[in-house]
Amino acid sequence: MWQSLLSVSCGAALGALSRWGLGLWLNSLFSYLAFGTLLANLVGCFLMGIMIAIFWQYPQMNTLWKLFIVTGFLSAFTTFSSFSAEVIEYFMSDKWLKGILIIFSHLFGGLLCTTLGIFIGRILVKNLLQEQNR
């Protein structure tokens, strides 16, 4: 139990710090929309897709790594609450088009990135298996 708690906690700390750093760096560069939040969600979806492909191929993967990467890091790195707050802020400021653009960017971008992650993850796993069989 303590190992699981430590695994999730360490992953979450790294994920939250990574998202915070991304926001500091990118949100000031792209004032039109909170690009750091968008990129965190898209990269997180892409990485989740890769992890799904790896878990399919290696279901026996150590649970502590799954907890660290998915439950800890990716859950803290991606951010539905920031996304929601940004959309509502735009809507309340009568900036409907910006709010709708953010919704579509996160939703469709996230689905696309997860799909790409699964596709690339399968290729990586296939190549890894071929290397191991040589």
C-alpha positions as CSV (number, residue, x, y, z in Angstrom):
1,M,0.0,0.0,0.0
2,W,2.8,2.5,0.9
3,Q,4.6,1.7,-2.3
4,S,1.4,2.5,-4.3
5,L,0.9,5.8,-2.4
6,L,4.5,6.8,-3.0
7,S,4.3,5.9,-6.6
8,V,1.2,8.0,-7.2
9,S,2.5,10.9,-5.1
10,C,5.8,11.1,-6.9
11,G,4.2,10.9,-10.4
12,A,1.6,13.5,-9.4
13,A,4.3,15.9,-8.1
14,L,6.2,15.6,-11.4
15,G,3.1,16.0,-13.5
16,A,1.8,19.0,-11.6
17,L,5.2,20.7,-11.7
18,S,5.5,20.0,-15.5
19,R,2.1,21.4,-16.2
20,W,2.8,24.5,-14.1
21,G,6.1,25.1,-15.9
22,L,4.5,24.6,-19.3
23,G,1.8,27.2,-18.3
24,L,4.4,29.7,-17.1
25,W,6.3,29.3,-20.3
26,L,3.6,29.2,-23.0
27,N,0.6,31.1,-21.6
28,S,2.5,34.4,-21.6
29,L,3.6,33.8,-25.2
30,F,0.2,33.0,-26.6
31,S,-2.2,35.4,-24.9
32,Y,-5.1,34.6,-27.3
33,L,-5.7,31.3,-25.5
34,A,-4.0,29.5,-22.6
35,F,-1.7,27.4,-24.8
36,G,0.1,25.8,-21.9
37,T,-3.1,24.2,-20.8
38,L,-4.0,23.0,-24.3
39,L,-0.5,21.6,-24.9
40,A,-0.5,19.8,-21.5
41,N,-3.8,18.2,-22.4
42,L,-2.8,17.2,-25.9
43,V,0.6,15.8,-24.9
44,G,-1.0,14.0,-21.9
45,C,-3.5,12.4,-24.3
46,F,-0.7,11.4,-26.7
47,L,1.3,9.9,-23.8
48,M,-1.9,8.1,-22.6
49,G,-2.3,6.6,-26.0
50,I,1.3,5.3,-25.9
51,M,0.7,3.8,-22.5
52,I,-2.5,2.1,-23.6
53,A,-0.6,0.4,-26.4
54,I,2.2,-0.7,-24.0
55,F,-0.4,-2.0,-21.4
56,W,-2.1,-4.0,-24.1
57,Q,1.1,-5.7,-25.1
58,Y,2.5,-6.0,-21.6
59,P,-0.5,-6.5,-19.2
60,Q,1.9,-7.9,-16.6
61,M,3.7,-4.5,-16.4
62,N,4.4,-3.6,-12.8
63,T,1.4,-1.9,-11.2
64,L,3.7,0.6,-9.5
65,W,4.8,2.0,-12.9
66,K,1.2,2.2,-14.1
67,L,0.3,4.1,-10.9
68,F,3.3,6.4,-11.3
69,I,2.7,7.2,-15.0
70,V,-1.0,7.2,-15.4
71,T,-2.6,7.8,-12.1
72,G,0.1,10.1,-10.9
73,F,2.0,11.9,-13.6
74,L,-0.6,12.0,-16.4
75,S,-3.6,12.8,-14.1
76,A,-1.7,15.8,-12.6
77,F,-0.2,16.9,-15.9
78,T,-3.5,17.1,-17.8
79,T,-6.1,19.4,-16.5
80,F,-9.8,19.4,-17.0
81,S,-10.4,22.0,-14.3
82,S,-8.2,24.6,-15.9
83,F,-9.7,23.9,-19.3
84,S,-13.2,24.3,-17.8
85,A,-12.3,27.6,-16.0
86,E,-10.8,29.1,-19.1
87,V,-13.8,28.3,-21.2
88,I,-16.2,29.7,-18.7
89,E,-14.1,32.8,-18.3
90,Y,-14.3,33.5,-22.0
91,F,-18.0,32.8,-22.1
92,M,-18.6,35.2,-19.1
93,S,-16.6,37.8,-21.0
94,D,-18.8,37.4,-24.1
95,K,-15.9,35.9,-26.0
96,W,-18.0,33.0,-27.3
97,L,-15.8,32.2,-30.3
98,K,-12.7,31.9,-28.2
99,G,-14.5,29.6,-25.7
100,I,-15.8,27.4,-28.5
101,L,-12.4,27.3,-30.1
102,I,-10.9,26.1,-26.9
103,I,-13.5,23.4,-26.4
104,F,-13.0,22.0,-29.9
105,S,-9.2,22.3,-29.6
106,H,-9.1,20.3,-26.4
107,L,-11.8,17.7,-27.3
108,F,-10.9,16.9,-30.9
109,G,-7.2,17.5,-30.4
110,G,-7.2,15.2,-27.3
111,L,-9.0,12.4,-29.2
112,L,-6.6,12.8,-32.1
113,C,-3.5,12.8,-29.9
114,T,-4.7,9.7,-28.0
115,T,-5.3,7.9,-31.3
116,L,-1.9,8.9,-32.6
117,G,-0.3,7.8,-29.3
118,I,-1.9,4.4,-29.6
119,F,-0.7,4.0,-33.2
120,I,2.8,5.1,-32.4
121,G,2.9,3.1,-29.2
122,R,2.0,-0.1,-31.2
123,I,4.8,0.7,-33.6
124,L,7.3,1.2,-30.8
125,V,6.2,-2.0,-29.1
126,K,6.4,-4.0,-32.3
127,N,9.9,-2.7,-33.0
128,L,10.9,-3.4,-29.4
129,L,9.6,-7.0,-29.7
130,Q,11.5,-7.4,-33.0
131,E,14.7,-6.2,-31.4
132,Q,14.2,-8.7,-28.5
133,N,13.7,-11.6,-30.9
134,R,17.0,-10.9,-32.7
